[in-house]
Amino acid sequence: MLNKNIETFIGCDNEYQESKIVIFGAPFDSTTSFRPGTRFASKAMRSESFGIETYSPYQDKDLEDIAVFDGGDLELSFGNTRKALGQIEEFADKVLDDEKIPCMIGGEHLVTLAAIKAAAKKYPDLHVIQLDAHADLRDDYLGETLSHATVIHRVWDILGDDRIYQFGIRSGDRSEFQWGQDRVFTNKFNFNGLEEVVAKLAGKPVYLTIDLDVLDPSVFPGTGTPEAGGVSFVELLEAILQISNLNIVGCDVNELSPMFDHSGVSTAVACKVLRELLLAISK
């Protein structure tokens, strides 16, 4: 008997109703400031995910043992940033209303704004943990207020002071760091202090956003804005495992540009990060 040819991320072919976690792609990179291509990340990750196993020896867990639904890629409006963000928010609203955890594959980092906007409506006490190379705290970039360079500033517009925690930051305009000094928690270069933040946020709803350029480009060159001095895969994994002890109500992995790493290693790393994230947040 023949079945429909539907490609999902490895081990994520469960039915929507039975799944607690819903992954979906947001293939949008219209505001990318340097090298575009993140719109192809989710498709590449689904295809290349079959090069890894469903089982994680790090966590002794298997994707086959948890229920994850792959909702595919959203059909987003290119050329209309606000409309595209609205489409992402609408989908995330649906997932959250159904008491499930949205896990988005970007796309550029701006897509995070829409998912957090949806989560903040359901969870007014929402806090955000950002693992990233870039502060993303500009108020505008070249006159545009909606950009992957402004996304966390726009998140602050929604959440306000003392609700955003940044780790791994090693790039940004001086004014970003000055503006954020009294508004967000920023730990530069690494994940020092994460344990204390996890303890502080115990019991609170948390959205986790992972910009994959937090990884050192020697590990992850396939991104639009690579920044030397990043963390290792193991350091990122340890951070994810720490954060997963919290009440994670939404998450995303973004900023893979597959064509900038012809070896395919960056896509393989992104797949492994997503696998570990899904297993970590599954309760």
C-alpha positions in Angstrom: 0.0 0.0 0.0 1.3 3.4 -1.0 1.5 6.3 1.5 1.7 10.0 0.9 5.2 11.3 0.6 5.4 13.8 3.5 8.8 14.7 4.8 9.1 15.4 8.5 12.0 16.0 10.9 13.2 12.5 11.9 11.0 10.9 14.6 8.4 13.8 14.5 5.7 12.1 12.5 3.1 11.8 15.2 -0.5 13.1 14.9 -1.3 16.6 16.1 -3.9 15.6 18.6 -1.5 13.2 20.5 1.5 15.5 20.5 2.6 17.9 23.2 5.2 19.6 21.1 4.6 21.1 17.6 7.5 22.0 15.3 7.0 24.2 12.3 9.1 26.1 9.9 9.1 29.9 9.5 11.1 30.3 6.2 11.5 34.1 6.3 14.7 36.2 5.8 13.5 39.4 4.3 15.2 41.7 6.7 18.6 39.9 6.8 21.3 42.5 7.0 24.3 40.6 5.6 24.0 37.1 4.0 20.4 35.8 3.3 19.4 32.2 3.1 17.8 31.2 6.4 14.5 30.7 4.6 15.9 27.4 3.4 16.9 26.1 6.9 13.8 24.2 7.8 13.6 22.3 4.5 17.3 21.5 4.7 17.0 20.3 8.4 14.1 18.0 7.6 16.0 16.4 4.7 19.3 16.1 6.5 17.8 15.0 9.8 17.9 11.4 8.6 21.6 11.6 8.9 21.3 11.6 12.7 19.7 9.1 15.0 16.4 9.6 16.9 18.3 8.4 20.0 20.3 10.8 22.2 23.2 9.2 24.1 23.5 12.6 25.9 20.1 12.3 27.5 19.3 8.6 27.1 16.1 9.6 25.4 14.6 8.8 21.9 12.4 10.9 19.7 10.5 7.7 19.0 9.4 7.7 22.7 7.8 11.2 22.7 5.0 12.7 20.6 6.1 15.5 18.3 4.0 16.8 15.4 5.8 18.4 12.4 3.4 21.0 11.0 5.6 21.7 8.0 6.6 25.2 6.8 4.2 28.1 7.0 3.5 29.9 3.7 4.6 33.4 4.6 4.2 36.6 2.7 7.5 37.8 1.3 7.8 41.5 0.9 5.3 42.2 3.7 7.1 41.7 7.0 4.2 42.7 9.2 1.9 40.3 7.4 4.4 37.4 7.7 4.8 38.0 11.4 1.0 38.0 11.8 0.9 34.6 10.0 3.4 33.2 12.4 1.6 34.7 15.4 -1.7 33.2 14.3 -0.2 29.7 14.0 1.5 30.0 17.3 -1.7 31.2 18.9 -3.4 28.0 17.6 -0.7 25.7 19.1 -0.7 27.5 22.4 -4.5 27.5 22.6 -4.4 23.8 22.2 -2.1 23.5 25.3 0.9 22.5 23.2 4.5 23.8 23.0 5.4 25.6 19.7 8.9 24.9 18.6 9.8 27.0 15.5 12.5 26.6 13.0 13.6 29.9 11.5 14.2 31.7 9.4 15.9 34.9 10.5 15.7 35.9 14.2 12.9 38.4 13.6 10.4 35.5 13.4 10.9 35.0 17.2 9.0 38.2 17.8 5.8 36.8 16.5 6.1 33.6 18.5 6.9 35.5 21.7 4.0 37.9 21.0 1.6 34.9 20.9 3.2 33.3 24.1 2.9 36.6 26.0 -0.8 36.7 25.4 -1.3 33.3 26.9 1.3 33.8 29.6 1.4 37.4 30.9 4.3 36.6 33.2 6.5 35.4 30.3 10.3 35.5 30.5 12.7 35.0 27.7 16.1 33.4 27.6 18.1 34.3 24.5 21.2 32.3 23.4 22.9 34.4 20.7 26.1 36.0 19.4 24.3 39.3 18.8 22.4 41.6 21.2 19.7 42.4 18.7 18.7 45.5 20.8 18.8 48.2 18.2 15.7 50.3 18.1 16.0 50.4 14.3 18.4 49.2 11.6 18.8 51.5 8.7 15.5 53.2 9.6 13.6 49.9 9.9 12.2 49.0 13.3 11.3 45.4 12.3 14.6 43.6 11.7 16.6 40.7 12.9 18.9 43.3 14.4 16.0 44.8 16.4 14.1 41.7 17.4 14.9 41.7 21.1 14.2 45.4 21.4 10.8 44.7 20.0 10.4 41.8 22.5 11.3 44.3 25.2 8.5 46.5 23.9 6.1 43.7 24.8 7.6 42.4 28.1 9.4 45.4 29.6 12.3 45.5 32.0 13.9 42.5 33.7 12.2 39.8 31.7 14.9 39.1 29.1 18.1 37.1 29.8 20.8 37.1 27.1 23.8 34.7 27.0 26.7 34.3 24.7 26.5 37.9 23.4 29.7 39.1 21.7 28.5 41.5 19.1 26.5 44.7 19.0 26.6 48.5 18.6 27.8 50.3 21.7 24.5 52.0 22.1 22.7 48.6 22.3 24.8 47.6 25.3 24.3 51.0 26.9 20.5 50.9 26.3 20.1 47.3 27.6 22.3 47.8 30.7 19.3 48.6 32.9 16.6 46.8 31.0 17.9 43.3 30.2 20.3 40.8 31.7 23.2 40.3 29.4 26.1 37.9 29.9 28.8 38.4 27.3 30.7 35.6 25.5 29.5 32.5 27.4 26.9 31.0 29.6 28.2 32.0 33.0 25.4 32.9 35.4 22.9 30.7 33.7 22.5 28.4 36.7 21.5 31.4 38.9 19.0 32.6 36.2 17.4 29.2 36.0 17.0 29.2 39.8 15.5 32.7 39.6 12.9 31.7 36.9 11.8 28.5 38.5 8.0 28.1 38.1 7.7 31.0 35.6 6.7 30.6 32.0 9.8 30.8 29.8 10.4 31.2 26.1 13.8 30.0 24.8 15.2 31.4 21.6 18.4 29.9 20.2 20.2 31.9 17.5 22.6 29.2 16.2 25.3 31.8 15.6 25.9 31.6 19.4 28.1 28.7 18.3 31.6 29.4 17.2 31.8 29.6 13.4 34.5 26.8 13.5 31.5 24.6 14.7 28.8 26.4 12.8 29.9 28.4 9.8 26.6 28.1 7.9 25.0 31.3 9.1 24.5 34.8 7.7 26.4 36.7 10.4 29.2 34.5 11.8 31.0 35.8 14.9 34.3 34.4 16.1 34.6 33.5 19.8 31.4 31.5 20.3 30.6 28.5 22.4 31.0 24.8 21.5 28.2 22.3 20.8 28.7 20.7 24.1 28.5 24.0 25.9 25.2 24.8 24.1 23.8 21.4 24.9 24.6 21.8 28.6 22.9 25.2 28.5 19.8 23.7 26.9 19.7 20.9 29.5 19.8 23.5 32.3 17.1 25.6 30.8 14.9 22.6 30.2 14.3 22.3 33.9 12.2 25.4 33.6 8.6 25.7 32.4 9.3 26.1 28.7 6.1 27.2 27.0 7.7 27.9 23.6 11.1 27.8 21.8 12.8 28.3 18.5 16.1 27.6 16.6 17.0 30.1 14.0 19.6 31.6 11.6 20.9 28.5 9.8 21.8 29.4 6.2 22.6 26.0 4.7 24.3 27.3 1.5 27.1 28.9 3.4 28.5 25.6 4.6 28.9 23.3 1.5 30.1 20.5 3.8 26.7 20.2 5.4 28.2 20.2 8.9 26.2 23.3 10.0 22.9 21.7 9.0 23.9 18.5 10.8 24.7 20.5 13.9 21.4 22.4 13.7 19.6 19.0 13.5 21.3 17.7 16.5 20.6 20.9 18.5 16.9 20.6 17.6 16.8 16.9 18.5 18.4 17.6 21.9 16.0 20.6 22.5 12.9 18.5 21.7 14.0 15.7 24.0 15.0 18.1 26.8 11.7 20.0 26.9 9.6 16.8 26.6 8.2 16.0 30.1 
